[in-house]
Amino acid sequence: MQKIAVLTALEKNGIVAVLRAESAEKALKIADALVAGGVKSIELTFTVPGAVQAIENLAKEYADDGGVVIGAGTVLDAHAAHDAITAGAKFVVAPTFDRETAELCNLYQIPYIPGCMTVNEMKTAMKAGSDLVKFFPSDVLGPAFIKDVKAPLPQLEIMPSGGVNLDNLADWYQAGCKVIGVGGSLLKPAKTNQFDKVTKTAKAFAQRYRQLSGRHA
């Protein structure tokens, strides 16, 4: 049931922020700014120094807020996935598919969202238990690829990641993506520590997604 609940929350939130930062302290500030702006699904990547501690801190901070979903990104192997899950990550994202990681996540009822580029990779991930796959890097082939893939595989849920911005968000949603990963275009102000602008940008993304999905805040 936990796995289903997390997947439902990810779809309800719509936008998944791909959070990269130079330090755990900065990552926490960015996360708070994102949540304040209404982007409540956060993929804190393992490229962040001290990522495990940062995930644990966020999981504790937002433990009583059912709308906030903290996950781990750039998880390359089962060992890292176990560390993330133990720290409180509710979902695990990877740039590639790893069967051992898939099995571990299934054991703990944690959604595993592996990066896939081909239909065969997506099929392999589905057979291993992934209910949602990450189309990465999505800016290479674009939204048209999603429509082509979902024609023979309508049951496949795909999260694009790479090159998503406010201008093309509708294209991805209309192609059939209900969960959409956003990185640079959402977090750009954080590079200069403008966390208030991160919140403003997050509000714009959250509002745009609500318009597309017909959901209310």
C-alpha positions, 0 to 999 in steps of 0.5 A: 500500500505504501508504494501505491500511496507514494505513486498517487502523491507523485501524480497529484503533485505533478512536478518532481524537482530534481534538486542538485546543490553544492552542499547539504545545507544549501539543498535544505534551503532549496527544498524549503523554498520549493515546498513554499512555492507548492512543488512538494515532490523533491528528488534530492540527488546523491550528487549532493555532498551529505545527501543521505543526511539531507534526505533524513533531515527533510524526511523528518521536517516534513513527516507530518505533511502528507503532501510532501514526498522526499525521494533520492535521485542519482541512485546508482546501486542497491547500496545507495538505495538502501541508505536512501530508504533507511534515511526516509526516502519515499521513492528512488530515481536513477539515471539507468536501470539496475536490477538489484536496486529494483529488487531492493526497492520492491522488497521495501515497497518503495517506487523505483524510477529508473532512467530509460531511453529505449522501449526495450529498457522501459519494458525491462524496467516494467517487468522488474516492477517499475510502475513509473520510468524516467525518460532520460535525457528527455530533451534528446527525443522530445514529447513526440517520443512519449506518444509513440511509446504509449501507443503500443504500451498505454499502461506505461507511465513515463516521467520525462527529465531533462530540458523541461521548462514552463514553455514546454510543460504542456507538451509533455503533459499532453503527450501523456506524462502525469509526473514530470521532472524539472531541474535547471529551469526550476532551480536556476535562481538557487545558483545565486542563492535567490531562494525567494525566486526559487519559491516564485518559480516553483509557484509558477510551475505548480500553477501551470501544472494545476491548469493542465491537470484541472486540479485545484491546490 
